[in-house]
Amino acid sequence: MKNLRIREIAGQKNIKISEIAEFAECSPQMMNNYLNETHGIPLDKLFKIANKLNCEIFELINVSEKLDHLYTGSGEWLGIRKK
């Protein structure tokens, strides 16, 4: 399981990874390294990515099997809850 949900959230919002990389001021190769988790992503980059995706930084992080991300019917993120 990947620890980051950047691809998933970007897909839901129809935002290309290349747009995110440009906004986060990193090369496409480095963005791929972050997404493939071959390099840790700096917190400042994660904040920029969340800003570009118009979401909370916590929404970009996968949670344990006992927790789940909670959304409204219209797709608005409400937070993390127990399953």
C-alpha positions in Angstrom: 0.0 0.0 0.0 1.3 3.4 -0.9 1.4 6.0 1.8 0.3 8.9 -0.4 -3.0 9.4 -2.3 -1.8 12.1 -4.6 -2.5 10.2 -7.8 -6.0 9.2 -6.5 -6.9 12.8 -5.5 -5.5 14.3 -8.7 -7.5 11.8 -10.7 -10.7 12.7 -8.9 -10.1 16.4 -9.6 -8.8 15.9 -13.2 -5.5 17.5 -12.5 -2.4 16.2 -14.3 0.6 15.1 -12.3 2.7 17.4 -14.5 0.6 20.4 -13.4 1.2 19.4 -9.8 5.0 19.1 -10.3 5.1 22.5 -11.9 3.1 24.1 -9.1 5.3 22.3 -6.4 8.4 23.6 -8.2 9.9 20.2 -8.8 10.9 18.3 -11.9 8.6 15.6 -13.4 11.3 13.0 -12.5 11.4 14.1 -8.9 7.6 14.1 -8.7 7.6 10.5 -10.0 10.2 9.7 -7.3 7.8 11.1 -4.6 4.8 9.3 -6.1 6.7 6.0 -6.3 8.1 6.7 -2.8 11.7 6.2 -3.8 12.4 9.6 -2.2 10.6 11.1 0.8 8.5 14.1 0.0 9.5 17.3 1.8 6.6 18.8 3.9 6.7 22.1 2.0 6.2 20.2 -1.3 3.3 18.3 0.3 1.7 21.5 1.3 2.0 22.9 -2.2 0.5 19.8 -3.6 -2.4 20.0 -1.2 -2.9 23.6 -2.2 -2.9 22.8 -5.9 -5.4 20.0 -5.3 -7.5 22.2 -3.1 -7.5 19.7 -0.3 -6.2 19.2 3.2 -2.8 17.8 3.6 -4.2 14.9 5.7 -6.4 13.9 2.7 -3.2 13.0 0.8 -2.1 10.5 3.3 -3.3 6.9 3.4 -4.6 5.7 6.8 -4.5 2.4 8.5 -7.0 -0.4 7.9 -9.0 0.6 10.9 -9.5 4.1 9.6 -11.1 5.6 6.5 -11.4 9.0 4.8 -14.9 10.3 5.1 -16.6 12.3 2.2 -20.0 13.8 1.6 -22.1 12.7 -1.3 -20.8 15.6 -3.3 -17.2 14.6 -2.7 -16.2 17.1 0.0 -13.7 15.6 2.4 -14.9 15.6 6.0 -11.9 14.0 7.7 -10.8 10.6 8.9 -12.9 8.3 11.0 -12.9 4.8 12.4 -14.3 2.1 10.1 
